[in-house]
Amino acid sequence: MPLSFPEAQQLLAKSADREDLAMTVLRFAISKWKRALLLNVQGPLVTGWHGLGEGIRDKAVRRIGIALRGQSSFKLVCDMRSHFIGPMKRDAGTAIFYKMLGGSYPTTAVMLPLLARGKVVHILYVDNGPGEVTPPDIGELLILGQSVARSYEAMIKRRKTA
């Protein structure tokens, strides 16, 4: 089920729809980290979409809803359109997020904004589970994030010409 970086790059280039894209990104992410989630960014709200890894249940992921206000780590990623590596801010939204994942906070986590047409449309969240340090080795993940943007552009172009 996990994918290598070259495999993920090839599959992203051929993605037919958002679901293909999501599964490719998540399968690559779990090759390096224990838990991976894709979250949708919809205006002032982050909602759960899909997840893979230890203890992750898709049904619980889809129940995630976090308001983008205050100084949350999720808001920081969206506002700055940049990745985040470190301990998550402890607030009500983040507490509910980890409750939905069935555990407590990791020592550190990684979040990466995924863009389409320059707009943050998803956040990829990865960690190594409750109480664990998440390795910050994200070079390939950053490159994959750029491939996601190109895949969305290609999907939009195909849809317009169809």
C-alpha positions, 0 to 999 in steps of 0.5 A: 500500500505505501508508495515510493517517491517516484511511484507517487510522482508517476501516479500524481501525473496520471491522476484522473480525479481528486480521489486518485490524488488523495490516495496517492499523497496519503500512500506516499505519506504513510511510507515515511510517517505513521499517520497521514490525513488530508484536510479540506480548506473551505473558507474559514473552516478545515474539514477532514477528508481522508486519512491512512495509518495507525488507528486512523478511521476514515469515518472519524476523519470525515467528522473533523471540523476546525475553525480557522481563527485565533492562532492555531497551527492550522490557521498559520499554515493557511495564512502563510501558505507554508509548511509547519514543523513542530509541536501543535498549539494546544487549543480547543480545535486541536484538542478535538482534532486529536480526540477524533484521531483517537489519541493525544498530541504527538510531540511534533507534527508536520503540516503542508498546504496543498495549493490549486491555482495559488489557493490553499485547498488542502492541508496534508497532516502527518505525525508518528502518533501520540507522544512521538517525534515526527521526523522533519525530513520533508524534502520529497513531501515539498516536491510532491506538494508542487506535483499536486498543484500541477495535477489539479491544473491538469485536471481542470484543463482536461475538464475544460476541454472535454 
